[in-house]
Amino acid sequence: MNKKQPIISTIEEITPIKDIDSIKEDFTIKVRIIRLWTQMSKFNANDTYSIETILMDEEGRKIHASCLKKSFSKFERYLNEDTSLYIRKPNKLTLNPYTTVKECENFSGSAHGFAFVDFNIILSNNILESNSIGWFF
């Protein structure tokens, strides 16, 4: 049986979400859970099938991750909105018995995926077309 690898030993070992692909076999991501919900079983409406999350890295890129019921006992304590985590996973980003998770104290990315523009830039009418401006109701 393989000896477990440490969750992370250096900052250089963190893989940005944009660099995850089907060829990379082993990676560690540093993310914040920005949205979390449960998916109920299609066979029993009172039984949770999975915990679904949207994870965001410090660059603001997002990825969807799932944790199936059979892995709840290992990961449920980590799965809370606004929690920052290191997730080390060989092969694919799923939370299963082979995944390693550790809380992260120093996540420096946006809390919810927004990148606000300074109000003076808006007033000067010097904004990028890619910026969204509007009212929130």
N, C-alpha and C positions, 0 to 999 in steps of 0.2 A: 504494500500500500504506500502511496506517495505521501511524503511529509508535507503538511500544509505550508504554503508560502505565506510570508508576512503580508498583512494587508497593504502596506506601502512603506517603502524605506526612504525614498527620495521624491522630491517634488517633480523631478523629470519623468517619473514613472506614471504620472497622471495623463490619461488619454482624453483629449477634448472629444465631446460627442461628435463633432464634425469629422473626426478621424476614425470613428468606428465603422468598420466594413465587414463583409463576409469573409475576408481573408485573414484579418487580424484574429489570432487565436486566444490571446490572453491580454486583458487590459484592466486597468483600475480607473474609474471615473470619480470625480468629485462633484457632487450635485446637491441641489436642494429640492425637496418635494414641494411643488407649488400647487398641486391639486391631487386629491385622493378620494376615491369612492369605492364602494363594494359592488361586485357583480353577483347577483343572486343565482342560485342553481335553476336551470330550466326544468328540473324534475321536482323541486320543492322550493316554493317561493319563500319559505322561512329559513332556508339553508344558504349560507354564503359560499359561493363557488370560488371567488378570487377577490383580492384587493388590487385595484388598478391605480396606477399613479402616473402623473406627468412629472418628469424629472427635468431640471434645468441646470446646466453647468454655468461656470462663472462668465463665459462668453455670451450667455443668454440663449444658447441653443437648447432645444427641448427634445425629449425622447419619452415614449410611453413604455412603462414597465409593469409587469403583472406578477403577482405572488399567488400561487394556487393554494387552496385550503390545506393540502398535505404539508405545506411548508410554513403555515402560520406560526407554529410553536417556535420556530427559529427566528422569524423576522418581524412578527407583529409588534414587538416593543419598539422597533425602529421606524415603523411606518406611521408617521404623523405629519400633517401638513406643516410646512415651514421648518422641518427638521433638515439639517445638512448632513450628508453622509459621504463616506468613501465606499464604493462598491467595487469589489474585485471579482471578476468573473471570467473564467476561461470559456471561449467559444461564442456565447450569445448572452444578451442581457435579459436574463430571467432570474427570478429569485427562487432558487431550488436548493436542495441540500448541499450542492457543491459551491454555492456562492458564499462569499465572505462579505460581511457588512460591518462597518464601524462608524460611530458618530463622528462628525467633523465639526470642530469648534471654530474654524477660521474661514468659512465660506465668504468670499468677498463679492460675489455676483449680486445682481438685483434680487430683491425678495420675491417678486412676483412676475418677472419677465418684462417689465416696463423699462424704457430708457427715456426719461423725461428730458426735454429741451429747456434750456434757460429761457425764462419768460421774455427777457430783453431781445432774444433772437426772434421770437414770434412778433414782438412789437416792431422790430426793424424790417419785417417782411422778408427776412433772409433765411427762409427755411427750405429744407429739401422736400422734394415731391413725395419721398417715401415716408415722411413724418405724418402721423395722423393728428388732426386737430379737430376737436369737437367737444360737445357737452356729454357728460355722463349723467344719466337719469336713473 
